[in-house]
């Protein structure tokens, strides 16, 4: 074997030295230079030599037999002139498997070079940036070319044609650069023209958008209309408020004049069995309260609307739970800022849902702040501290003058009790407005306020529920359901007044009847109320509130028990009797029409006026009467009302619980945060007070205003939806959504 150091160019090209076997046959050999057992002398025409090498499979090891160095050098030079290459780009993540497959499929008879592209390319389909590599593959032979082509197609590599000669490549590069410059010029001109068109369109875009919305809305309404048989008129069935009939007629007349139509529009009322939509006219002040009611359910047509009463009761119940002058003042200031700057804030057209929710309820927040200040003065609570504006009704000096207290008593006791029986200690008149400020420093403050707020919550809750039952009377009167007045409203009032109205009476009676001198012997209202249901009047430990209490309570319980079957049984049987009577009349009418007979007073046994039934008066749909369904429905209503009176009364105790929680959290914040800064009397206190006040302000806003305010809001919402509105409000209607360009453009139109 001959050394192959001079074949190094082949090993770096597409014909590796490991694939070449050289056999030196000497100068005297008869065999010329051979390649793969095919003789070749190294001479001949170019076509002959090219056809020889094209027919040779260079994927197999090449055996070179030569007899002279000159013949071998000629072969090497010619092999180098037969190198081919393929160039292209491929995704960067596919480069490694692409290289491995090329090496294995071509058995190492290729030379691959690649580099990463610095600039990512944009995918024309997905518009995503793609990182790619540029590669070039050197090889020999047609078979390797086909293999490389298939592998490139399999890896979705993009192959680009590239001339073999340097001159052609330079010419191609110049052509590509020229095309790029031309394309850049075209793109620049196109972009500038596009920008001019966009600037021109931007000036009219807003008006175009409004026109498109209006046209779309108009055609949507026209699609809901019908065309008469003459194809000349459009017929539309619409709902409109009766109060706006004059405005609608004027608008139709103006439309006729502007359009030049010769046919006057006709507006007439028609009779329909469809339930009309519910329309409650609101303004920016009442809209928030109406939205609260509508969130529970849109009222039936002509049903009593609770929104006017909610304007007062909702912020009041909220304030009962949130009562604090300081917190209410902050809430009021925030609401006033939104109200004063509402025009500029509306012009911003914010898309933040949380902000839009607060801004839509700015007048609700305003009233909640005002009522919170009011209840804060009632509780005499401002950031957990009390005001002593009008002077306390309790005095300490008479305790010393009476020798009840002295220096030794002060030293021996950590807590002292003011005795109202001592002359001068209690003035005899309560604090003129709200809670006496002395209770703020009393150790039994929580006991007193708990009792006061609990009883106050029960009184407010029962009054609120009774008011809801009274509102149901107006529904019955308007819809002419007089049977419901006798068989539903009256027993409901009897039940709730006999039991829970009496509870309110006992609370107020105890407040008024027992003073400081007789308060020690005051009986327990809770024990009296429990014994009232048990008919237990033998408890000597709990003295009666008034004379003849046993007789009054027994009468009220029996009266309340009578109201239960009154609600449950009478109405279903009356409805069944009315239905049977109606069926009898229909049968008699059918017989008279079928056989020409008329019933007489003797055959009917009753006095009646004969009135033939016209088809117009006949109902279109026959309602199937099912006594079982009616009875079950009435039973559910009776049970729900009776149990609801009990559970709803207990539910109003949340007024006391939330008020207690708010007061305690406020006191904790003041004691744990603010007092620690006020105790520091040194010069460093000037600095620390700013830091502590900042923390106190942040915690007050975050916990007491935002979290506690949201909690009180949700509880007030529940008290109105469940405890109040279920006494009279059905809420099974649908909202009247008039055609309005303003709502369509603002995007507030409801489907």
GUSE-5445 format. One line per field, with one value per residue (C-alpha): y negated, x, z; residue in one letter. Coordinates in steps of 0.001 Angstrom, whole numbers, m for minus. Each point is the difference from the previous one (the first is absolute). Layout:
// GUSE-5445
v = c(Y | ...)
u = c(X | ...)
w = c(Z | ...)
aa = c(A | ...)
//
This chain:
// GUSE-5445
v = c(0 | m3527 | m2908 | m2409 | m3261 | m1691 | 911 | m2297 | m2277 | 2945 | 664 | m3549 | 121 | 2399 | 3009 | 880 | 1730 | 2843 | 833 | 141 | 3012 | m599 | 2884 | m645 | 2439 | m1435 | m1451 | 3306 | 1058 | 695 | m1217 | m3691 | m2098 | 1668 | m1284 | 2608 | 2693 | m2338 | m867 | m3647 | m1344 | m3568 | m1249 | m398 | m2634 | m1950 | 1622 | 3473 | m767 | m1635 | 2943 | 2336 | m1784 | m588 | 3757 | 656 | 416 | m2043 | 1043 | 3203 | 75 | m1016 | 2233 | m1842 | 2034 | m2005 | 571 | m3498 | m3067 | m2112 | 2035 | m213 | m3767 | m402 | 2023 | m2108 | m3263 | 1227 | 1361 | m3414 | m1582 | 2337 | m1242 | m1003 | m1872 | m737 | m3136 | m1008 | m905 | 2154 | m582 | m111 | 2695 | 2448 | m513 | 2749 | 2863 | m1317 | 272 | 3489 | 1353 | m1442 | 1621 | 3410 | 28 | m1097 | 2133 | m2955 | m858 | m3588 | m3134 | m2233 | m3521 | m2159 | m3178 | m1763 | m2932 | m3091 | m1407 | 2128 | 455 | m504 | 2945 | m1165 | 2174 | m344 | m3395 | 1339 | m516 | 3129 | 543 | 1759 | 1228 | m329 | 3190 | 1178 | 3648 | 1157 | 3356 | 1953 | 2044 | m37 | 2569 | m2103 | m2999 | 1838 | 1218 | m3496 | m1443 | 2499 | m649 | m3778 | 477 | 2216 | m2590 | m2787 | m1789 | m2731 | 642 | m2924 | 315 | m1278 | m213 | 2034 | m2602 | m3015 | m2368 | 1227 | m204 | m3622 | m807 | 1728 | m1901 | m3297 | 891 | 918 | m3258 | m1942 | 1764 | m649 | m3696 | m88 | 1814 | m2338 | m2951 | 1497 | 839 | m3501 | m1610 | 2402 | m719 | m3742 | 317 | 2245 | m2517 | m2785 | 2088 | 924 | m3628 | m990 | 2866 | m698 | m3405 | 1626 | 3306 | m1032 | m1337 | 3088 | 2272 | m1845 | 139 | 3728 | 654 | m2069 | 1643 | 3459 | m764 | m1436 | 3008 | 2317 | m1693 | 74 | 3745 | 323 | m1774 | 1378 | m1253 | m362 | 1647 | m3158 | m39 | m3692 | m108 | 1407 | 1449 | 163 | 1094 | m1927 | m740 | m3624 | m1935 | m1529 | m3247 | m334 | 564 | m3695 | m164 | 3149 | m1367 | m3247 | 1918 | 2109 | m3120 | m1656 | 3128 | m22 | m3635 | 447 | 3127 | m1587 | 2815 | m565 | 2669 | m1096 | 2498 | 1641 | 722 | 2049 | 2171 | 3711 | 2628 | 2767 | 2786 | m553 | m1365 | m3552 | m829 | m1922 | m3568 | m1982 | m3536 | m902 | m2750 | 2 | m100 | 2814 | 2210 | 1641 | 977 | 1292 | 2144 | 1553 | 995 | 1215 | 2139 | 2082 | 139 | m2410 | m616 | 1157 | m2563 | m2500 | 1777 | m2075 | m1247 | 128 | m2358 | m3270 | 1477 | 1567 | m3494 | m557 | 3463 | 1340 | m2674 | m43 | 3738 | m296 | m2821 | 2002 | 2537 | m2584 | m2777 | m2144 | m3758 | 76 | 2862 | m1437 | m3375 | 1634 | 1868 | m3204 | m1898 | 2696 | m26 | m3809 | 20 | 2371 | m2006 | m3369 | 1301 | 2367 | m1779 | 219 | 3568 | 997 | m1529 | 2322 | 3061 | 2314 | 3740 | 1009 | 2018 | m596 | m3756 | m39 | 1880 | m2584 | m2896 | 1346 | 153 | m3429 | m1277 | 3213 | m436 | m3634 | 994 | 2826 | m2506 | m2455 | 2699 | 1412 | m3408 | m124 | 3456 | m838 | m2889 | 2347 | 2477 | m2968 | 1704 | m1666 | 2168 | 1905 | m3240 | m1936 | m3662 | m1811 | m2937 | m390 | 1190 | 3412 | 764 | 1867 | m1734 | 1330 | m2738 | 980 | 3428 | m1721 | m2425 | 2911 | 1651 | 3039 | m531 | m1183 | 224 | 3469 | 1305 | m1381 | 1707 | 3362 | 399 | 43 | m431 | m2199 | m39 | m3122 | 439 | m1812 | 215 | m2481 | m3518 | m1995 | 2925 | 315 | m3179 | 1824 | m960 | 2060 | m1408 | m2268 | 1788 | 3495 | 2009 | m1756 | m524 | 1455 | 3458 | m257 | 383 | 2421 | 3583 | 1307 | m2007 | 3118 | 1537 | m3122 | m630 | 3649 | m38 | m3326 | 900 | 3461 | m1327 | m2851 | 2484 | 2064 | m3085 | m1298 | 3422 | 626 | m3491 | 554 | 3332 | m1355 | m2831 | 2579 | 1855 | m3292 | m669 | 3325 | m1453 | m2586 | 2752 | 1904 | m3136 | m1041 | 3450 | 364 | 3162 | m675 | 3648 | m337 | m2942 | 2068 | 3371 | m1068 | m3560 | m42 | 3348 | m983 | m3243 | 1798 | 2554 | m2431 | m2644 | 2506 | 1521 | m2306 | m3253 | 977 | 608 | m3595 | m1166 | 1827 | m1510 | m3558 | 549 | 1212 | m2989 | m2438 | 1665 | 842 | m2793 | m5 | 715 | 2993 | 1412 | 2670 | 1676 | m252 | 3378 | 1711 | m548 | 3147 | 2183 | m1647 | 584 | 3674 | 566 | m1673 | 2874 | 2634 | m1504 | 174 | m2697 | 1752 | m1337 | m2138 | m999 | m2157 | m2574 | m1065 | m3229 | m1205 | 1210 | 2454 | 960 | 3664 | m685 | m2344 | 2364 | 3032 | m1898 | m1114 | 3520 | 1497 | m2785 | 671 | 3740 | m701 | m2015 | 3073 | 2122 | m3237 | m429 | 3700 | 1478 | m2580 | m1331 | 3384 | 1121 | m3312 | 232 | 3540 | m1090 | m2866 | 2344 | 2495 | m2802 | m1196 | 3526 | 241 | m3269 | 1152 | 3274 | m1800 | m2350 | 2921 | 1761 | m3145 | m607 | 3653 | 628 | m3503 | 142 | m2705 | 814 | m1516 | m1282 | 3056 | 2471 | m1827 | m632 | m3424 | m3432 | m868 | m2299 | 1744 | m1379 | 1926 | 438 | m1439 | 1524 | m3198 | 603 | 3598 | 548 | 1099 | 2516 | 2236 | 54 | 3431 | m225 | 2407 | m134 | 1912 | m2505 | m2917 | 1545 | 834 | m3521 | m1523 | 2335 | m1011 | m3681 | 424 | 1968 | m2379 | m3040 | 1396 | 1359 | m3027 | m2359 | 1817 | 425 | m3477 | m1571 | 1856 | m1059 | m3661 | 685 | m385 | m3742 | 435 | 2448 | m2146 | m3145 | 1739 | 1324 | m3423 | m1717 | 2585 | m104 | m3778 | 149 | 2573 | m2170 | m3043 | 1851 | 2091 | m2552 | m3613 | 28 | 1385 | m3118 | m2397 | 1468 | m1069 | m3473 | m426 | m1867 | 3267 | 91 | m2807 | 2388 | 3240 | m1547 | m603 | 3608 | 1407 | m2247 | 1120 | 3635 | m832 | m1777 | 2850 | 2648 | m2097 | m401 | 3570 | 1866 | m2207 | m1932 | 2490 | 3435 | m887 | m2338 | 2737 | 2459 | m2411 | m739 | 3694 | 601 | m2996 | 1365 | 3370 | m1595 | m1822 | 2869 | 2775 | m1408 | m3016 | 609 | 3562 | m1352 | m1708 | 40 | 2756 | m1318 | 2315 | m2653 | m1197 | m3412 | m2519 | m701 | m2827 | m661 | m2654 | m1176 | m1326 | 3396 | 1737 | m2319 | 212 | 3783 | 118 | 1500 | 3134 | 2938)
u = c(0 | 1173 | m264 | m2840 | 1361 | m452 | m3730 | m748 | m2215 | m2296 | m318 | m1190 | m2356 | m2763 | 2269 | 1561 | 3338 | m1530 | m2070 | 2996 | 2232 | 3168 | 1822 | 3445 | 485 | 3335 | 1259 | 167 | m3529 | m2245 | m3092 | m725 | m1562 | m3182 | m2949 | m2316 | 1141 | m791 | 3127 | 767 | 3178 | m406 | m347 | m2801 | m2611 | m1780 | m3313 | 1496 | 1515 | m3210 | m2156 | 2378 | m158 | m3738 | m469 | 2188 | m1640 | 2180 | m2047 | 2108 | 3724 | 2067 | 2882 | 2632 | 2629 | 2755 | 3378 | 1427 | m167 | m946 | m3148 | m1049 | 478 | m2131 | m2747 | 117 | m241 | m2915 | m1870 | 236 | m1572 | m3022 | m1031 | m3635 | m1764 | m3463 | m727 | m3057 | m1479 | m1615 | m1561 | 2602 | m1568 | 77 | 3685 | 1457 | m2259 | 410 | 3791 | m126 | m2343 | 2142 | 3122 | m1624 | m1967 | 3004 | 2443 | 2217 | 544 | m1211 | 1428 | m2420 | 574 | m2602 | m290 | m2737 | m1879 | 203 | m3376 | m3115 | m2314 | m3762 | m2209 | m2311 | m2859 | 92 | 1777 | 2287 | 3746 | 1965 | 3707 | 1779 | 3451 | 1717 | 1631 | 1997 | 626 | 2822 | m337 | 739 | m2303 | m3634 | m1080 | 1297 | m1776 | m3328 | 498 | 863 | m3015 | m2361 | 1492 | m373 | m3621 | m627 | 1366 | m1849 | 3219 | m136 | 2576 | 1167 | 1716 | 3552 | 2269 | 3211 | 2353 | 1111 | m881 | m3557 | m316 | 1177 | m2464 | m2778 | 933 | m83 | m3406 | m1327 | 1284 | m1622 | m3304 | 236 | 559 | m2938 | m2205 | 1067 | m880 | m3392 | m623 | 985 | m2280 | m2805 | 404 | m50 | m3092 | m1592 | 745 | m1582 | m3127 | m159 | 364 | m2786 | m2182 | 773 | m1612 | m3281 | 309 | m2073 | m2839 | 151 | m190 | m3054 | m1661 | 658 | m1409 | m3080 | m566 | 477 | m2445 | m2568 | 137 | m200 | m3243 | m1285 | 642 | m2415 | m2763 | m2485 | m981 | m3674 | m1607 | 370 | 3764 | m352 | m89 | 2030 | m1902 | 1701 | m1290 | 1761 | m182 | 187 | m755 | m3457 | 1416 | 2208 | m2779 | m104 | 3748 | m98 | m2789 | 1905 | 3151 | m1908 | m1504 | 3412 | 1409 | m2791 | 704 | 3750 | m290 | m2544 | m2475 | m3630 | m1355 | m493 | 1183 | m2735 | 543 | m2717 | m248 | m721 | m1079 | 2433 | 375 | 3745 | 1250 | 1281 | 3577 | 706 | 1213 | 1114 | 1014 | 3235 | 2588 | 3671 | m907 | m2572 | 1628 | 2369 | m2803 | m2145 | 2923 | 200 | m3663 | 290 | 3007 | m2379 | m2586 | m1834 | m3457 | m3168 | m1946 | m1657 | 1385 | 924 | 3558 | 2121 | 2680 | m1468 | m7 | 3427 | 1447 | m464 | m38 | 3116 | 2491 | m1671 | 432 | 3547 | 689 | m1396 | 2773 | 2637 | m799 | 3095 | 266 | 3596 | m365 | m3279 | 1678 | 2742 | m2611 | m2014 | 3092 | 783 | m3594 | m70 | 3199 | m1596 | m3241 | 1726 | 2329 | m2471 | 92 | 3768 | 14 | m2730 | 1977 | 2925 | m2133 | 2024 | m120 | 976 | m2946 | 759 | 208 | m3157 | m1834 | 971 | m737 | m3426 | m912 | 1369 | m3360 | m550 | 3417 | m912 | m3123 | 1833 | 2594 | m2671 | m1938 | 3237 | 785 | m3519 | 211 | 3545 | m1434 | m2693 | 2679 | 2243 | 2856 | 2731 | 3057 | m990 | m79 | m3009 | m1014 | m913 | m1683 | m3129 | 1450 | m458 | m3043 | 2233 | 2169 | 2757 | 230 | m3251 | 1521 | 2713 | m2389 | m2154 | 3117 | m602 | 3421 | 3124 | 3742 | 232 | m2739 | 1843 | 3220 | m1567 | m2241 | 944 | m3613 | m2674 | m3725 | m2113 | m3182 | m2936 | m1927 | 2454 | m1403 | 1852 | 1814 | m2606 | m1736 | m3256 | 26 | 1800 | 2605 | m1903 | 1160 | 1429 | 2012 | 1413 | 3783 | 747 | m719 | 3158 | 2182 | m2284 | 1183 | m3529 | m304 | m216 | m2752 | m2132 | 511 | m609 | m3366 | m920 | 1036 | m1548 | m3418 | 286 | 755 | m3080 | m2227 | 1346 | m287 | m3597 | m1075 | 1731 | m1772 | m3410 | 488 | 679 | m3218 | m1934 | 1404 | m1446 | m3452 | 485 | 896 | m3182 | m2127 | 1490 | m246 | m3509 | 888 | m2410 | 35 | 3702 | m760 | m2353 | 1722 | 3646 | 709 | m2217 | 1226 | 3601 | m402 | m1731 | 2812 | 2909 | m1639 | m1267 | 3420 | 2773 | m1875 | m669 | 3742 | 664 | m2648 | 1710 | 3396 | m1328 | m2174 | 2984 | 2076 | m2696 | m1328 | 3156 | 2277 | 3271 | m1785 | m2013 | 2393 | 1265 | m3421 | m543 | m1068 | 1640 | m1786 | 1528 | m1414 | m3406 | 4 | 925 | m2611 | m2561 | 217 | 141 | m2965 | 2221 | m912 | 1091 | 3564 | 234 | 3612 | m1128 | m2573 | m2667 | 432 | m3556 | m3292 | m2090 | 3093 | m1032 | m3372 | 1442 | 2794 | m2293 | m2421 | 2812 | 1438 | m3420 | m738 | 3340 | m743 | m3411 | 1724 | 1949 | m2968 | m1604 | 2856 | 357 | m3465 | m2596 | 1520 | 515 | m3585 | m1464 | 2018 | m1260 | m3609 | 412 | 1482 | m2840 | m2537 | 1783 | m39 | m3759 | m642 | 2081 | m1958 | m3356 | 1149 | 1136 | m3364 | m1948 | 2075 | m182 | m3736 | m1446 | m897 | 287 | 199 | m2663 | 241 | m1892 | 2423 | 3036 | m1473 | 1688 | m814 | 2204 | m19 | 316 | 2884 | 1213 | 3751 | 1508 | 3120 | 1906 | m507 | 1136 | 3579 | 2447 | 1626 | m1715 | 1677 | m54 | m1069 | 1790 | m1184 | 3051 | 2411 | m1980 | m50 | 3712 | 835 | m2091 | 1573 | 3481 | m913 | m1489 | 2951 | 2478 | m1703 | m432 | 3525 | 1329 | m1372 | 2096 | 3157 | m205 | m330 | 3116 | 1680 | m352 | 2303 | 2800 | m518 | 1180 | 2796 | 1503 | m251 | 1783 | 2728 | 558 | 239 | 2425 | 2245 | 64 | 943 | 2723 | 1544 | m8 | 1378 | 2640 | 1175 | m897 | 395 | 3530 | 997 | m1788 | 1675 | 3459 | 488 | 3669 | 1299 | 102 | m3777 | m147 | 1437 | m1639 | m3473 | 133 | 965 | m2562 | m2756 | 785 | m343 | m3191 | m1481 | 851 | m1436 | m3110 | m707 | 894 | m1692 | m2741 | m1067 | 539 | m359 | m2472 | m1874 | m360 | m1137 | m2643 | m1124 | m506 | m1908 | m2253 | m549 | m1038 | m2407 | m1763 | m75 | m1059 | m1512 | m1769 | m807 | m1276 | m2952 | m1509 | 2352 | m181 | 2630 | m883 | m331 | 2355 | 1538 | m1171 | 2979 | m951 | 1721 | 2580 | 2893 | 1737 | m44 | 1061 | 2974 | 1019 | m313 | m2521 | m2866 | m1446 | m891)
w = c(0 | m812 | 2448 | m749 | 1349 | m3372 | m29 | 2938 | m2183 | m576 | 3716 | 596 | m2942 | m786 | m593 | 3379 | 121 | 1953 | m3062 | m2367 | m373 | m2018 | m1687 | m1538 | m2878 | m1102 | m3273 | m1775 | 685 | m2943 | 1787 | m355 | 2789 | 1219 | 1997 | 1544 | m2425 | m2945 | m2008 | m589 | m1483 | 1222 | m3509 | m2542 | m665 | 2726 | m911 | 338 | 3364 | 1250 | m1056 | 1759 | 3326 | m215 | m351 | 3013 | 3426 | 2332 | 3003 | 5 | 831 | m3045 | m1049 | m1987 | m1869 | m1615 | m1534 | 114 | 2199 | m2987 | m670 | 3640 | 149 | m3097 | 1625 | 3155 | m1919 | m2032 | 3016 | 1607 | m3066 | 360 | 3515 | 278 | 2826 | 1321 | 2048 | 1999 | 3382 | 2688 | 3410 | 2719 | 2150 | m2954 | m770 | 2210 | m1202 | m3565 | 252 | 1514 | m2643 | m2813 | 1430 | 406 | m3259 | m2063 | 2022 | 726 | m3687 | 369 | 1516 | 1945 | 1240 | 1725 | 2005 | 1958 | m1499 | 2183 | m1030 | 656 | m2968 | 55 | m823 | m2824 | 1298 | 3789 | 91 | 2710 | 160 | m978 | 646 | m2875 | m1047 | m3396 | m1273 | m3014 | m911 | m2305 | m1705 | m3201 | m2143 | m997 | 2585 | 2885 | m1481 | 9 | 3565 | 1218 | m1812 | 1655 | 3435 | m465 | m1026 | 3007 | 2410 | m1832 | m758 | m2608 | m2766 | m2099 | m3428 | m73 | m3102 | 3 | m1405 | 1987 | m2807 | m164 | 3782 | m21 | m2740 | 1928 | 3170 | m1856 | m1405 | 3412 | 1510 | m2813 | 561 | 3752 | m620 | m2398 | 2500 | 2806 | m2199 | m787 | 3659 | 1104 | m2539 | 906 | 3706 | m548 | m2195 | 2614 | 2733 | m2045 | m526 | 3695 | 1071 | m2339 | 1227 | 3665 | m275 | m1021 | 1848 | 3012 | m2127 | m2233 | 3030 | 1300 | m3412 | m308 | 3469 | m764 | m3388 | 1482 | 2808 | m2421 | m2289 | 2982 | 1023 | m3583 | m102 | 2913 | m1957 | m2495 | m3457 | m823 | m3034 | m2110 | 581 | 824 | 3786 | 2858 | 2950 | 3385 | 3395 | 2730 | 3699 | 1055 | 3198 | m46 | 1379 | m3109 | m2549 | m945 | m577 | m2116 | m2199 | m517 | m901 | m2550 | m1530 | m261 | m1614 | m2571 | m873 | m300 | m2136 | m2311 | 518 | m948 | 2347 | 3571 | 2644 | 2033 | 3696 | 1647 | 3084 | m387 | 2499 | 765 | 2533 | 252 | 3294 | m550 | 975 | 3166 | m345 | 3029 | m896 | 1777 | 112 | 933 | 3709 | 75 | m2663 | 2487 | 2380 | m2868 | m1170 | 3478 | m228 | m3599 | 909 | 2139 | m2800 | m2248 | 1389 | m1680 | m1987 | 2361 | 3044 | 3025 | m512 | 3186 | m1397 | 1425 | 3501 | m523 | m493 | 3744 | 1548 | m1752 | 1143 | 3420 | 591 | m1328 | 2447 | 2927 | m654 | m970 | 2491 | 495 | m503 | m1166 | m2452 | m1261 | m594 | m2092 | m2025 | m435 | m1188 | m2578 | m1281 | m162 | m2049 | m2519 | m106 | m451 | m2719 | m1640 | m3390 | m338 | 1309 | m2455 | m2866 | 757 | m880 | 2196 | m707 | 3535 | 1314 | 3685 | m483 | m2137 | 2744 | 2626 | m2331 | m970 | 3689 | 917 | 1235 | 1934 | 1648 | 691 | 1939 | 1760 | 1202 | 1215 | 1856 | 1459 | 1465 | 1458 | 1601 | 1118 | 2014 | 1340 | 1110 | 989 | m1803 | m2061 | m652 | 3195 | 2039 | 1343 | m129 | 3216 | m1676 | 2133 | 3291 | 1591 | 2145 | 2472 | 2601 | 2245 | 2662 | 1816 | 692 | 2085 | 1621 | 1103 | 1466 | m2181 | m1526 | 1728 | m429 | 1491 | m2295 | m3001 | 1055 | 796 | m3080 | m3644 | m1092 | 1550 | m644 | m261 | 2000 | m1662 | 3274 | 1584 | m419 | m2621 | m1611 | m2722 | m1076 | m719 | m3658 | m2627 | m2341 | m2439 | m3156 | m244 | 2487 | 3038 | m483 | 3434 | m1380 | m2114 | 3106 | 1857 | 462 | m606 | m3215 | m2159 | 2127 | m172 | m3740 | m881 | 1751 | m1560 | m3569 | 144 | 1013 | m2484 | m2810 | 851 | 55 | m3323 | m1623 | 1040 | m1075 | m3341 | m572 | 1024 | m2459 | m2726 | 835 | m136 | m3485 | m1161 | 735 | m2755 | m2456 | 850 | m344 | m3336 | m1575 | 1496 | 1858 | 2813 | 1018 | 831 | 2272 | 2150 | m259 | m120 | 1106 | 3107 | 1452 | m778 | 1917 | 2870 | 231 | m46 | 2214 | 2578 | 527 | m1118 | 275 | 3589 | 445 | m1095 | 2457 | 2873 | m886 | m113 | 3081 | 2006 | m1111 | 1060 | 3148 | 1945 | 1182 | 1953 | 3268 | m1233 | m2601 | 2397 | m25 | m3770 | m1465 | m2972 | m3297 | m1477 | 2789 | m383 | m3756 | 372 | 2726 | m2243 | m2512 | 2740 | 1908 | 3066 | 2516 | 3191 | m59 | 3140 | m712 | m2925 | 1082 | m2520 | m1892 | 547 | 1383 | m2024 | m1969 | 14 | m1623 | m2620 | m1021 | m142 | m2222 | m2338 | m362 | m731 | m2462 | m1764 | m137 | m1558 | m2747 | m1176 | m1207 | m1148 | m2478 | m773 | m530 | m1004 | m3228 | m1788 | 702 | m1180 | m3214 | m568 | 564 | m2457 | m2577 | 381 | m387 | m3123 | m1472 | 665 | m1832 | m2960 | m178 | 66 | m2715 | m2182 | 437 | m862 | m3118 | m1094 | 534 | 11 | 3685 | 2584 | 3660 | 2192 | 3501 | 1223 | m1589 | 1300 | 3413 | 90 | m1268 | m2936 | m2956 | m3345 | m2017 | m3050 | m182 | m3137 | m1505 | 801 | 3706 | m126 | 1137 | m2627 | 2283 | 2485 | 3390 | 1603 | 3634 | 2312 | 3588 | 1214 | m1507 | 1419 | 3472 | m59 | m1166 | 2790 | 2557 | m1127 | 227 | 3487 | 1357 | m1597 | 1468 | 3519 | 257 | m1858 | 2630 | 2588 | m2067 | m1495 | 3440 | 1084 | m3248 | 946 | 2944 | m2545 | 513 | 3575 | m901 | m2771 | 2117 | 2859 | m2320 | m1558 | 3384 | 1372 | m3071 | 196 | 3682 | m662 | m2717 | 2258 | 3025 | m1762 | m2568 | 693 | 3786 | m291 | m1913 | 2327 | 3106 | m1181 | 1516 | m957 | m3053 | m1958 | 284 | m2568 | m2588 | 1062 | 125 | m3761 | m696 | 2425 | m1314 | m3560 | 1076 | 1917 | m3032 | m2383 | 2331 | 621 | m3700 | m958 | 2860 | 1409 | m3082 | m2827 | 1605 | 2757 | m2335 | m2604 | 2670 | 1326 | m3563 | m779 | 3228 | m663 | m3499 | 1404 | 2495 | m2823 | m2477 | 2359 | 3176 | m1507 | m3661 | 356 | 1963 | m3060 | m2994 | m2631 | m2421 | m2904 | m2716 | m2694 | m477 | m2586 | m2280 | m2362 | m3305 | 802 | m2153 | 3110 | 1707 | m3214 | m492 | 3673 | m77 | 2860 | m2001 | 1578 | m2187)
aa = c(X | X | X | X | X | X | X | X | X | X | X | X | X | X | X | X | X | X | X | X | X | X | X | X | X | X | X | X | X | X | X | X | X | X | X | X | X | X | X | X | X | X | X | X | X | X | X | X | X | X | X | X | X | X | X | X | X | X | X | X | X | X | X | X | X | X | X | X | X | X | X | X | X | X | X | X | X | X | X | X | X | X | X | X | X | X | X | X | X | X | X | X | X | X | X | X | X | X | X | X | X | X | X | X | X | X | X | X | X | X | X | X | X | X | X | X | X | X | X | X | X | X | X | X | X | X | X | X | X | X | X | X | X | X | X | X | X | X | X | X | X | X | X | X | X | X | X | X | X | X | X | X | X | X | X | X | X | X | X | X | X | X | X | X | X | X | X | X | X | X | X | X | X | X | X | X | X | X | X | X | X | X | X | X | X | X | X | X | X | X | X | X | X | X | X | X | X | X | X | X | X | X | X | X | X | X | X | X | X | X | X | X | X | X | X | X | X | X | X | X | X | X | X | X | X | X | X | X | X | X | X | X | X | X | X | X | X | X | X | X | X | X | X | X | X | X | X | X | X | X | X | X | X | X | X | X | X | X | X | X | X | X | X | X | X | X | X | X | X | X | X | X | X | X | X | X | X | X | X | X | X | X | X | X | X | X | X | X | X | X | X | X | X | X | X | X | X | X | X | X | X | X | X | X | X | X | X | X | X | X | X | X | X | X | X | X | X | X | X | X | X | X | X | X | X | X | X | X | X | X | X | X | X | X | X | X | X | X | X | X | X | X | X | X | X | X | X | X | X | X | X | X | X | X | X | X | X | X | X | X | X | X | X | X | X | X | X | X | X | X | X | X | X | X | X | X | X | X | X | X | X | X | X | X | X | X | X | X | X | X | X | X | X | X | X | X | X | X | X | X | X | X | X | X | X | X | X | X | X | X | X | X | X | X | X | X | X | X | X | X | X | X | X | X | X | X | X | X | X | X | X | X | X | X | X | X | X | X | X | X | X | X | X | X | X | X | X | X | X | X | X | X | X | X | X | X | X | X | X | X | X | X | X | X | X | X | X | X | X | X | X | X | X | X | X | X | X | X | X | X | X | X | X | X | X | X | X | X | X | X | X | X | X | X | X | X | X | X | X | X | X | X | X | X | X | X | X | X | X | X | X | X | X | X | X | X | X | X | X | X | X | X | X | X | X | X | X | X | X | X | X | X | X | X | X | X | X | X | X | X | X | X | X | X | X | X | X | X | X | X | X | X | X | X | X | X | X | X | X | X | X | X | X | X | X | X | X | X | X | X | X | X | X | X | X | X | X | X | X | X | X | X | X | X | X | X | X | X | X | X | X | X | X | X | X | X | X | X | X | X | X | X | X | X | X | X | X | X | X | X | X | X | X | X | X | X | X | X | X | X | X | X | X | X | X | X | X | X | X | X | X | X | X | X | X | X | X | X | X | X | X | X | X | X | X | X | X | X | X | X | X | X | X | X | X | X | X | X | X | X | X | X | X | X | X | X | X | X | X | X | X | X | X | X | X | X | X | X | X | X | X | X | X | X | X | X | X | X | X | X | X | X | X | X | X | X | X | X | X | X | X | X | X | X | X | X | X | X | X | X | X | X | X | X | X | X | X | X | X | X | X | X | X | X | X | X | X | X | X | X | X | X | X | X | X | X | X | X | X | X | X | X | X | X | X | X | X | X | X | X | X)
//
